[in-house]
Amino acid sequence: MRRERVITMSPAGVTWLALLEGGYCLDAYKDQAGVWTISAGCTYYSPGVRVKKGDRLKDVEAAEMLFRQRLAEFEGYVDAATRDDLTPTEFDSLVSFCFNIGPGEFRTCTAVKRFNQRTSSRSVAEAMGWYHNITDPTTGKLVYNEGVMERRRCEAYLLMYGIFKTQRQPKPEPPA
């Protein structure tokens, strides 16, 4: 039986990604790489309109709406770059990964190539784990970041086992 093509994140996936991004923040803040961010990991409002110091969203509904608008773009990037038979949790995992590393990097990364070639999910997860650095805002150099690595572990766990896990949460037992 052929399943329907997945082109949007599941409701659980949207909630999970917002949690991975630290929840909905109404006031602009600098992320670990020194980039102005608002809502749940949003660095711009629309193409060309970046978040800046002093920006404030009206309420949580506005933050959720902005997040969902940005998310729709990333769902499209993942849909365009991957094969059409993803499970909902594979799609959710890959959208989170794309949301974090950006669409340009996502389209050409080894993880996507491996996924599309149907290599093992463990092999795909390994390649996702190579994206564990941030740009140090002081030096401009790439540096290892344990928070990003933990996020990769969460994304990999969802990809491999179909179970949502967030940072600093005990790892659930994989299905038998």
N, C-alpha and C positions, 0 to 999 in steps of 0.2 A: 504494500500500500504506500502510495506516495504522500508525503506530508506537505502541508502548506509552507511556502517560503516565508521565513521570518525576516521582517524588515524593520521592526521596532522592538525596543527593549520591553521585557515583561514588567508589570507593575513592581514586582519584587526586585527586579534588576535596577529600576530607576531609584527606588528607595536605597538599595545597597550602594549604588554609585554615589548618591548624595552623601551617604555616611562615609564612604571612602574619601570623599572630598572634604570631610569635616563638618557637614551639615550646611544649613542655609544661613549665611552671614549677611546681615543687612548693610553693614558698613564695609567699605573697601579696606583691604588689608594687603600687606605685602606677603606673598608666599615665601617658602624657603629659598627660592631662587631670586627673590627680590622683585617679583612681578606683581603689579597691582591686580587684585582679584576680588570678586564679590559673589554673592549667592553661594552656589556649591561649585567652586572651581572655575567660575567664568572670568575670563580675562578681557572680554570684549562684549559689547552689547549687540552690535551688528558689524559686518565687515567694515573696517576702517575706523570704528568708534571704540577705542580702548577704555578700559576701566582706569580711573585716575584717583589720586589722593583726594579724599574728601567726599567721594561719591557715596550716596546712601540710597538704599531702596526703601520704598514706602512701607512695605510689610512683607510677611512671609509669603503671601500669595504672589506678590510681585517677584520675589526671589525664585519661587517655584516656576513661575511662568518664564522667566529669563533662562533658568536652567533647562527647561523643556525645549525652549527655542534653540538653544545651543546644542542640546542633545540630538535634536532632529537632524542637524547638519552631520554630526558624527555617525549617526545611524546610516545616513546616506553614504558616507565614506566607507564604512565597513561593508555595506551591501555591495557597493561598486567594486571593492577590492577582493571579495571572497566568493567562494563557490555558493551555489544556491540551496544547499541542503543542510544548513546549520540547524542545530537544535536551539531552542530558546536560551539555554544557559551558555552555550558556546557563543551565541550572538552577544549576550550580555557581557560576557568576559572580554570579548574582542572590542566591543564599544568602549568599555572602561579603559582598556589598554590604549586604544586610539585617542580617546579623550585626554589621556595623560601625556602621550608622546607626540601627538599632533598628526594630522592626516598625511603630510608629506613623508614623514618618517615611516608611518604605518604602511603606506602603499608599497614601499620597497623593502621592508624588513624581512629578515629570515623567518620570523615566526609566521608571518602571513604566507610566505612561500611554502613553508613546511605544512601549514594547515591546508592550503589548496592542493598540495601533493598527497594529502591523506596520510602523512606520516603520523606516528603515534602522538597522542595528546601530551605525553611526557616530553617528547622531543620539541613540540611547539612551546610548551611551558618553559623548557630550558632556554629557548631562544628569546622568549619574553623576558626572562630573568636577566638578560644581558643589558636591559635598559634600567639600570639602578642608580644612575648618576644624575646630579643636578648641576647647573652652572652656579658656582659660588658667586654671589653678588659682589663680594669684595675683590676677589682676584680674577673673576671671569673664567676660571678654569673649571673643568668638569671634576666633580668630587663624588665619591661614593656616598649614598644617603640610605641609611637603614630604613627610614620611613617609606621611601620609594620601593626598596626591596621587599618590605613587608606587604606593600600593596601588590607587587608582582606575585607574591605567594598567594594572596587572596584571589587574584585573577586566575592563577594557575589552578588553584583548588577548585574553583567553579568550572573551569574548562575541563579538568580531568574527571571530577566526581559529580558535578551538577549541584554542588552544595554551596550556598552563600556563607561566606566567612568575612569578618571585618578585622581590621588591625586590632592587636592586643586582645583578641578574643581566643579562648582556647580552641584548638583545632578539633572540629567534629570528626568522629570516626568515619572513614570512607565506607561506602556500601560494600557489603561482602560480595 
